[in-house]
Amino acid sequence: MSQKTGIQKEVTLTHLNTLRLHSVAPVFINITSESQLRDLDKNGFFNDQLPFVLGGGSNILLSDRLSVPVLKMSISGVEIIEDDDKSVLIKAGAGENWHELVAYAVKKGLGGIENLALIPGTVGAAPIQNIGAYGVEIENLFSSLEVYDLKSKTFRSFNTEECKFGYRDSIFKRELKGQMVVTSVTLRLTKVNHVIHDSYFALKEYLNQYKIQNPGIEDIYHAVIAIRQSKLPDPAEIGNAGSFFKNPVIEKKQYDELRSQWEKIPGYPDGTGWVKVPAAWLIEKAGWKGLRLGNVGTYESQALVIVNHGGATGKEVLDFSKKIQQAVSELFGIDLIPEVNIIQ
Ligand SMILES: Cc1cc2nc3c(=O)[nH]c(=O)nc-3n(C[C@H](O)[C@H](O)[C@H](O)COP(=O)(O)OP(=O)(O)OC[C@H]3O[C@@H](n4cnc5c(N)ncnc54)[C@H](O)[C@@H]3O)c2cc1C
């Protein structure tokens, strides 16, 4: 490792991605401060190619060998930068662990973030796909984020509107893909009059089961953790990247046509003529739930999660995912789009 720049060569990334895929970064730099990014840029490091920005590696599918340098985001720090009677603004470094931030906020009695407990990964990656779970998306509590812009070579900030958030989507996955290194994220959390999001079916069921009436933010936090632990595979035990595909959103007309053939096809209309269909249901009906080919399979109790049973390569996982896409397309005429970022 070069002492001056922190540049390491030929670094194995197997322990830095939750699918546990073997992959090698030709060049790897651990980023612990904003100034490090500017110094690297001054030295011409980003002139030839944009690097790959790595957070916790929980939403990526890596090839055996990456073609670009890797920046591992490890900028730390959590601070309350504004505090009034009703709410706070909390700013966290991109390298902070997302779930630890949620736990810290809930412990302090701060609300708005509790439904997003136990989502793996870092704070900096959370706005990239507008993480969401149990009826809440980061967009709902988002205030702003700071980035280093690799093209203009400046630091700048984005507010909610500028991030162009969508369902598992933001400007950073589209127009500005790969160009912005998020260095910190600022969220607005409530101190009083918390808005409780408990209408999601699984949450309601859990709260009823434990006879929790008028739940507070801590109740929701613990319920979300318990539900997630019972449904999703733990990457520490079996390699996976959570939901592999987004839930497709199709036109109501197409949904109605499908419904005449598949009476039980679930669908959630968004009120504007589009219907969200659970990808897990489509995959299960196509016969791929719990199926295994070699080292790769779908999780036995959640068809949307692709798992590495051990020793799988990125190509094997990608080929497997393409077979699922083909099967769903042939049966339903619906194209599944990966939620996971495919990195070459
Ligand atoms: C078991 C499991 C459950 C999951 N459940 C959910 C869920 O309920 N809801 C949900 O939305 N997601 C879920 N995910 C997906 C994942 O946790 C989130 O997408 C998370 O935000 C990814 O964070 P990360 O730090 O691991 O990002 P990485 O996987 O490292 O990176 C993801 C993408 O973000 C980019 N990126 C990362 N950090 C930065 C940065 N600082 N600046 C710019 N770009 C950056 C990367 O280049 C890459 O394109 C789950 C994953 C797993 C394994």
The ligand as a MOL file (V3000), in Angstrom:
LIG
                    3D

  0  0  0     0  0            999 V3000
M  V30 BEGIN CTAB
M  V30 COUNTS 53 58 0 0 0
M  V30 BEGIN ATOM
M  V30 1 C -30.8020 -8.9200 3.3290 0
M  V30 2 C -31.0030 -7.6200 2.5910 0
M  V30 3 C -32.1740 -6.9050 2.7550 0
M  V30 4 C -32.3790 -5.6980 2.0700 0
M  V30 5 N -33.5450 -5.0180 2.2710 0
M  V30 6 C -33.7580 -3.8330 1.6320 0
M  V30 7 C -34.9730 -3.1070 1.8380 0
M  V30 8 O -35.8380 -3.5090 2.6140 0
M  V30 9 N -35.1460 -1.9480 1.1680 0
M  V30 10 C -34.1890 -1.4520 0.3120 0
M  V30 11 O -34.4170 -0.3870 -0.2550 0
M  V30 12 N -33.0250 -2.1230 0.1080 0
M  V30 13 C -32.7830 -3.2920 0.7370 0
M  V30 14 N -31.6060 -3.9820 0.5240 0
M  V30 15 C -30.6230 -3.4460 -0.4150 0
M  V30 16 C -29.4950 -2.6250 0.2660 0
M  V30 17 O -29.4420 -2.8800 1.6220 0
M  V30 18 C -29.6780 -1.1210 0.0550 0
M  V30 19 O -29.7700 -0.8110 -1.3100 0
M  V30 20 C -28.5200 -0.3070 0.6560 0
M  V30 21 O -28.8140 1.0600 0.6240 0
M  V30 22 C -27.1930 -0.5520 -0.0510 0
M  V30 23 O -26.1850 0.0350 0.7320 0
M  V30 24 P -24.6710 -0.3540 0.5500 0
M  V30 25 O -23.8780 0.6090 1.3720 0
M  V30 26 O -24.4650 -1.7850 0.8480 0
M  V30 27 O -24.4480 -0.0410 -0.9970 0
M  V30 28 P -23.5510 -0.8290 -2.0530 0
M  V30 29 O -24.1600 -2.1650 -2.3150 0
M  V30 30 O -22.1300 -0.7920 -1.6660 0
M  V30 31 O -23.7690 0.1020 -3.3320 0
M  V30 32 C -25.0230 0.1790 -3.9600 0
M  V30 33 C -24.9620 1.2590 -5.0520 0
M  V30 34 O -24.7920 2.5420 -4.4400 0
M  V30 35 C -23.5870 3.1650 -4.8880 0
M  V30 36 N -22.9900 3.8360 -3.7210 0
M  V30 37 C -22.7170 3.2890 -2.5140 0
M  V30 38 N -22.2350 4.2320 -1.6790 0
M  V30 39 C -22.1840 5.3790 -2.3740 0
M  V30 40 C -21.7610 6.7180 -2.0740 0
M  V30 41 N -21.3010 7.0610 -0.8610 0
M  V30 42 N -21.8110 7.6500 -3.0640 0
M  V30 43 C -22.2850 7.3210 -4.2970 0
M  V30 44 N -22.6990 6.1030 -4.6490 0
M  V30 45 C -22.6550 5.1380 -3.6850 0
M  V30 46 C -22.7230 2.0430 -5.4190 0
M  V30 47 O -21.8100 2.5360 -6.3920 0
M  V30 48 C -23.7670 1.0970 -5.9910 0
M  V30 49 O -24.1460 1.5160 -7.2820 0
M  V30 50 C -31.3610 -5.1880 1.2040 0
M  V30 51 C -30.1790 -5.9160 1.0400 0
M  V30 52 C -29.9870 -7.1110 1.7380 0
M  V30 53 C -28.6870 -7.8500 1.5670 0
M  V30 END ATOM
M  V30 BEGIN BOND
M  V30 1 1 1 2
M  V30 2 1 2 3
M  V30 3 2 2 52
M  V30 4 2 3 4
M  V30 5 1 4 5
M  V30 6 1 4 50
M  V30 7 2 5 6
M  V30 8 1 6 7
M  V30 9 1 6 13
M  V30 10 2 7 8
M  V30 11 1 7 9
M  V30 12 1 9 10
M  V30 13 2 10 11
M  V30 14 1 10 12
M  V30 15 2 12 13
M  V30 16 1 13 14
M  V30 17 1 14 15
M  V30 18 1 14 50
M  V30 19 1 15 16
M  V30 20 1 16 17
M  V30 21 1 16 18
M  V30 22 1 18 19
M  V30 23 1 18 20
M  V30 24 1 20 21
M  V30 25 1 20 22
M  V30 26 1 22 23
M  V30 27 1 23 24
M  V30 28 2 24 25
M  V30 29 1 24 26
M  V30 30 1 24 27
M  V30 31 1 27 28
M  V30 32 2 28 29
M  V30 33 1 28 30
M  V30 34 1 28 31
M  V30 35 1 31 32
M  V30 36 1 32 33
M  V30 37 1 33 34
M  V30 38 1 33 48
M  V30 39 1 34 35
M  V30 40 1 35 36
M  V30 41 1 35 46
M  V30 42 1 36 37
M  V30 43 1 36 45
M  V30 44 2 37 38
M  V30 45 1 38 39
M  V30 46 1 39 40
M  V30 47 2 39 45
M  V30 48 1 40 41
M  V30 49 2 40 42
M  V30 50 1 42 43
M  V30 51 2 43 44
M  V30 52 1 44 45
M  V30 53 1 46 47
M  V30 54 1 46 48
M  V30 55 1 48 49
M  V30 56 2 50 51
M  V30 57 1 51 52
M  V30 58 1 52 53
M  V30 END BOND
M  V30 END CTAB
M  END
